[in-house]
Amino acid sequence: MITSKVLNQKSGTDWVSYNADCVEIAKSLPTESIDLTVTSCPYSNLYCYSGSERDMGNSRNDEEFQTHFRLLIDELFRVTKKGRIVAIDCMNIPAMKSRDGYIGLKDFRGDIIRQFIDAGFIFHSEHCAWKDPLLEATRTKAIGLMHKQLCKDSSKVRAGIPQYILAFRKPGENTEPIAHEKGLEWFFGENPPKNGVLSHERWRRYASPVWMDIDFTRTLNGREARENQDERHICPMALDLIERCVHLWSNPKDTVYDPFAGICSTGYVAIRNGRRFVGSELKTSYWEQSCKNLERATSINYGLFSSEESDDDHSDEIEE
């Protein structure tokens, strides 16, 4: 049991969740104990989730964030088993005139890649997930995505900002192969393949460097998280993304880790699919919701990767 600087903790069947700082929890995990990490890290100092000095989002600038983040990356390298994957959900960050002195993009994705490589990881894979630029324009009011800006002066028009899954592999031989002896019997994403050799068609979609079939509205940011409007999770990770990572890069009973658990989307997917889960979340309101989601996942754990279910049966999800 981890007790150092933990505000609270709770456990259930095959899961444990800590209300604590992610670096301190990571330091307490046994060496080479994690099979897969799937997480969405804070976007530097773009959002401030809390006033705690341990909150990576509570950084004065990008350099301070990267210094703090590197402490976690070094621990991820230590706790990850040889040959296994750390998957990071991220996007580039818009630069703002009021904060950065110019309007443009900051290479947050590249910063993450360089940090992981410097820590000893191998840059294993990258998937770019398509997002509707109209929805982004409506949500962010970004000048570069406005049609009226196109009409006025298109020199300021830019592309929408996609989501990325960056996969990093720890060097060494994986001693427990992740075998799909019958190919891909399951598919996560919109519009599942219906024709041809299904495993091949599913793999073709999974192996694409650009994922055009991710439903970003399928998240755990549902009714439970809306009970207190000022405590809503800002950017919950899409379940489709997590499910693909877990499907591709873990075995049943593997331990999946999320150091920035939030409301525990990664844990929810892991437990539902017969994996074990370890998570940490610094903000108490998010942590409390995460435990509810983990308990709910345990109560409905039937294994989404079972071939007994249809490709589009997600009727029990928390709806947006």
C-alpha positions in Angstrom: 0.0 0.0 0.0 1.3 3.5 -0.9 0.9 6.0 1.8 3.5 8.7 1.2 1.8 12.1 0.6 -1.5 10.5 -0.5 -4.6 12.7 0.2 -6.9 9.7 -0.3 -7.0 6.3 -1.9 -9.5 3.7 -2.9 -9.3 0.2 -4.4 -11.6 -2.4 -5.9 -11.5 -5.5 -8.0 -8.3 -5.2 -10.1 -7.9 -1.4 -9.6 -6.4 1.1 -7.2 -6.7 4.9 -7.5 -4.7 7.6 -5.6 -5.7 11.1 -4.9 -2.1 12.3 -5.0 0.7 13.8 -7.1 1.5 11.7 -10.1 5.3 12.0 -9.7 5.2 10.9 -6.1 3.0 7.9 -6.9 5.1 6.9 -9.9 8.2 7.0 -7.6 6.5 4.5 -5.3 5.6 2.0 -8.1 7.8 -1.1 -8.4 10.4 -1.1 -11.2 9.1 -2.7 -14.5 5.6 -3.3 -13.1 3.5 -1.5 -15.7 2.5 -3.2 -19.0 0.9 -0.2 -20.7 0.5 3.5 -19.9 -2.3 5.5 -21.6 -2.7 9.1 -20.6 -3.5 12.6 -21.6 -1.0 15.0 -20.0 -1.7 18.6 -19.1 -1.2 21.0 -22.0 1.7 22.9 -20.4 0.2 26.0 -18.7 -2.8 26.3 -21.1 -5.2 25.3 -18.3 -4.8 25.7 -14.6 -6.7 22.8 -12.9 -5.8 23.8 -9.4 -3.6 26.1 -7.2 -1.4 23.3 -6.1 2.4 23.7 -6.8 2.3 20.0 -7.6 -0.2 20.6 -10.5 1.8 20.5 -13.7 -0.8 22.7 -15.3 0.0 25.4 -12.7 3.3 26.3 -14.4 4.5 29.8 -15.1 5.7 29.0 -18.6 6.4 26.1 -21.0 9.9 25.6 -19.8 8.8 25.1 -16.2 6.2 22.6 -17.3 8.7 20.6 -19.3 11.1 20.4 -16.3 8.2 19.2 -14.1 7.0 16.7 -16.8 10.4 15.2 -17.2 10.3 14.0 -13.6 7.4 11.8 -14.5 8.9 10.6 -17.8 12.0 9.3 -16.0 9.7 7.4 -13.7 7.6 6.1 -16.6 10.8 4.7 -18.1 11.7 2.9 -14.8 8.3 1.4 -14.2 7.5 0.3 -17.7 8.3 -3.3 -18.6 10.9 -3.8 -21.4 9.4 -3.8 -24.9 6.2 -2.2 -23.7 4.4 1.0 -24.6 3.6 4.4 -23.1 0.8 6.1 -25.2 0.4 9.9 -24.9 -2.7 11.7 -26.1 -1.8 15.2 -27.0 -2.2 18.1 -29.5 -0.2 21.2 -30.4 -1.0 24.3 -28.4 -2.4 27.5 -29.9 -0.1 30.5 -29.2 -2.0 33.6 -28.0 -1.0 37.2 -28.5 -2.0 38.1 -24.9 0.2 35.3 -23.4 2.8 34.5 -26.0 3.1 37.7 -28.0 2.0 36.2 -31.3 -0.8 34.1 -32.8 0.2 30.7 -34.1 1.0 27.2 -32.9 3.5 25.9 -30.4 5.1 22.5 -31.1 3.9 20.7 -27.9 3.8 17.4 -29.7 7.5 17.8 -30.7 8.5 18.8 -27.2 6.9 15.6 -25.8 8.7 13.4 -28.4 12.1 15.0 -27.7 11.6 14.6 -23.9 10.7 10.9 -24.2 13.6 10.1 -26.6 16.0 11.9 -24.3 14.8 9.8 -21.4 15.6 6.6 -23.3 12.4 5.7 -24.9 12.1 4.7 -28.6 9.6 6.7 -30.6 7.5 3.8 -31.7 4.4 5.0 -33.5 2.2 8.0 -34.2 -1.4 8.4 -35.1 -3.1 11.7 -36.1 -6.8 11.7 -35.3 -9.0 13.9 -37.5 -11.3 16.5 -35.8 -13.9 18.6 -37.5 -12.4 22.2 -37.9 -15.9 23.6 -37.8 -16.6 22.2 -34.4 -13.2 23.6 -33.2 -14.0 27.0 -34.7 -17.4 27.0 -32.9 -15.9 26.0 -29.6 -12.7 28.1 -29.6 -13.7 31.1 -31.7 -10.2 31.0 -33.2 -9.7 33.7 -35.9 -7.7 31.3 -38.1 -10.7 29.0 -38.5 -13.3 31.6 -39.2 -14.9 31.7 -42.7 -15.2 35.5 -42.4 -11.4 35.6 -41.9 -11.0 33.6 -45.2 -13.0 36.2 -46.9 -11.2 39.1 -45.2 -7.5 38.0 -45.3 -6.6 34.3 -45.7 -3.0 34.9 -44.7 -4.2 34.3 -41.2 -6.2 31.2 -42.0 -4.8 27.9 -40.6 -5.7 24.2 -40.3 -7.6 22.8 -37.4 -5.6 21.2 -34.6 -5.7 17.4 -34.7 -5.3 15.0 -31.8 -2.2 12.7 -31.7 -1.5 9.4 -30.1 2.2 9.2 -29.5 3.5 5.7 -28.7 6.9 5.3 -27.0 8.5 1.9 -26.4 10.9 1.0 -23.7 14.0 -0.7 -25.2 14.4 -4.5 -24.7 12.5 -7.7 -25.5 8.9 -8.0 -24.6 8.7 -11.3 -22.6 4.9 -11.6 -22.8 3.9 -11.3 -26.5 0.6 -9.5 -27.2 -0.8 -12.1 -29.6 -4.0 -11.8 -31.7 -4.0 -15.4 -33.0 -7.3 -14.9 -34.9 -6.5 -11.4 -36.0 -8.6 -8.5 -34.9 -11.9 -9.9 -33.7 -13.0 -6.5 -32.5 -13.0 -2.9 -33.8 -13.2 0.4 -32.1 -14.2 3.6 -33.9 -16.9 4.9 -36.2 -18.4 2.9 -39.1 -16.8 -0.5 -38.5 -15.8 -2.5 -41.6 -18.6 -4.8 -42.8 -17.1 -6.3 -45.9 -14.0 -8.3 -47.0 -11.7 -10.1 -44.6 -12.8 -8.3 -41.5 -9.6 -8.7 -39.5 -7.6 -7.3 -42.5 -10.0 -4.4 -43.0 -9.9 -3.6 -39.2 -6.2 -3.7 -39.2 -6.0 -1.5 -42.2 -7.9 1.1 -40.3 -5.9 0.7 -37.1 -2.6 0.8 -39.0 -3.5 4.0 -40.8 -1.3 6.9 -39.8 -4.4 9.2 -39.9 -7.4 8.0 -37.9 -10.5 9.4 -39.6 -12.9 7.3 -37.6 -12.6 8.5 -34.0 -15.8 9.6 -32.2 -14.6 12.5 -30.0 -18.1 12.8 -28.4 -17.8 9.3 -26.8 -16.3 10.3 -23.5 -17.0 9.8 -19.8 -17.8 13.5 -19.4 -21.5 12.7 -18.8 -24.2 13.2 -16.3 -22.2 12.4 -13.2 -19.5 14.9 -14.1 -22.1 17.6 -14.7 -23.5 17.6 -11.1 -21.2 20.5 -10.3 -20.7 22.7 -13.4 -17.5 24.4 -12.1 -15.8 21.1 -11.6 -16.2 19.7 -15.1 -13.2 17.9 -16.6 -12.0 20.2 -19.4 -10.8 17.7 -22.0 -11.7 14.0 -21.3 -9.9 11.5 -23.5 -12.1 9.9 -26.3 -12.9 6.3 -25.4 -12.3 5.2 -29.0 -8.6 6.3 -28.6 -8.1 4.5 -25.3 -9.8 1.3 -26.5 -7.6 1.1 -29.6 -4.5 1.6 -27.4 -5.6 -1.1 -24.9 -6.6 -3.4 -27.7 -3.3 -3.1 -29.6 -0.8 -2.9 -26.8 -2.0 -5.0 -23.8 -3.0 -8.5 -22.8 -5.8 -9.5 -20.5 -4.8 -9.1 -16.8 -2.0 -6.7 -17.8 -1.6 -3.6 -15.6 -2.6 -0.4 -17.3 -1.4 2.9 -15.7 -2.7 6.5 -16.0 -0.7 9.1 -14.0 -3.2 11.9 -15.0 -6.3 9.9 -14.4 -8.8 12.7 -14.4 -12.3 11.1 -14.2 -10.6 7.8 -15.1 -11.5 7.2 -18.7 -8.4 4.9 -19.1 -9.2 3.0 -16.0 -12.8 2.6 -17.1 -11.7 1.0 -20.4 -9.0 -1.1 -18.8 -11.4 -2.6 -16.2 -14.2 -3.2 -18.7 -11.8 -5.2 -20.8 -10.2 -7.5 -18.2 -7.1 -5.5 -17.4 -5.8 -4.2 -14.1 -5.5 -0.5 -13.4 -3.4 1.9 -11.4 -4.2 5.6 -11.5 -3.5 8.9 -9.8 -5.3 12.2 -9.8 -4.3 15.3 -7.9 -7.6 17.2 -8.0 -10.0 15.7 -5.4 -13.2 16.4 -7.3 -11.9 14.6 -10.3 -10.6 11.7 -8.2 -13.9 11.2 -6.5 -15.7 11.0 -9.8 -12.9 8.6 -11.1 -13.7 6.2 -8.3 -17.3 6.2 -9.2 -16.4 5.4 -12.8 -14.1 2.6 -11.8 -16.8 1.1 -9.6 -19.2 1.3 -12.4 -16.8 -0.3 -14.8 -16.3 -3.2 -12.4 -20.0 -3.7 -12.2 -20.5 -4.0 -15.9 -17.1 -5.7 -16.7 -18.0 -8.2 -19.5 -15.0 -7.7 -21.8 -15.7 -5.5 -24.8 -13.1 -7.5 -26.8 -15.4 -10.6 -26.7 -16.5 -11.7 -30.1 -20.0 -12.3 -28.7 -20.9 -8.6 -29.0 -21.7 -6.5 -32.0 -19.2 -3.9 -33.3 -21.4 -0.9 -32.4 -22.9 -2.0 -29.0 -22.0 0.7 -26.6 -25.5 1.1 -25.1 -24.2 1.2 -21.5 -21.7 4.1 -21.9 -22.2 7.4 -20.1 -23.5 9.5 -22.9 -22.4 13.0 -23.6 
